[in-house]
């Protein structure tokens, strides 16, 4: 009798465990899927050095600074989950001694991507628009890359889930003609995390807790893409 009860209990535990694992795999939880090999992701913090990018409408904070903070969040999330990360920019500038042209900056980023041969590239940026009411996160892809599009769609979906309540609408990933998308064959997307020309978005983007949520959503989207590409 005792043995039967114990056996039944073990079965219940086993079934619950299997259900949790199935849920984990189907939602591509960062914690439940073990890839067949190590994934490598290049994280590109846009701008830097003399090019600060756009500025916060109230705080004056530079886009370059926020981009780097998000890049570091992403690096931690990925490395905590066994994914190798290469940053194109880990300090104020991509270029040694912070001198050089914009093209030198781009060339160096491209070389890092080509040398790394990554599974995915994500370039982090902040947006700006003359109409200060415009807000929300927008992801771009190279229209000639189906993998890049799949990556961008996955990241956009996670950002929509994060932002729908705040922004009141969802966005579709968009085609874009940008250097970082076109400079390599590796699946790449650009994430414009929000509008620094919008007061509400600026408040969120300068808040470390929100940046952590934002980074988690971007990481989840990238991971979902990587797992789908490996398993489908
Ligand atoms: Zn930018």
Boltz pocket constraint, residues with backbone or C-beta under 6 A from the ligand:
constraints:
  - pocket:
      binder: B
      contacts: [[A, 46], [A, 47], [A, 53], [A, 54], [A, 63], [A, 124], [A, 125], [A, 126]]
      max_distance: 6.0
